């Protein structure tokens, strides 16, 4: 059969073998900052897609990647559950910053955030991370063990 009779969408999906971004099976809890980040990502992708479609160079791979990311962030926005901790909570909850001290004196401070907004290099961890799971429901003075290391909760914010 002539290639002229192949479906266009088949060749579009095969542009670069671009696979869909996996969606986490966990609840999509987000902080207010995380929700704003998702909205900003969607706006930027929509703008990029509109620009890519009018560039005239027909960069199908770029359009396919932007479209894939747009599908991912649209799904994440649709499933987002805004969660704000009670300001006077005495136990660790999603959206709180937890101050810790390790048995060797090392200190750490982590904001427990959504999966898409977590950035350990900037002080935030995912609510499904081993550390966050160990901390949930605990109070100042409690000790948790993660990866064989003990951490005492020294503050909540």
Secondary structure, DSSP 4 states (H G I P E B T S, - for coil): --GGGS-HHHHHHTSS--PPPPPPSS--EE-HHHHHHHHHHHHHHHHHHHHHHHSSS--HHHHHHHHHHHHHHHHHHHH-EE----TT-SS--TT-EEEEEETTS-EEEEEEE-TTT-BGGGTEEETTSHHHHHHTT--TT-EEEETTEEEEEEEE-
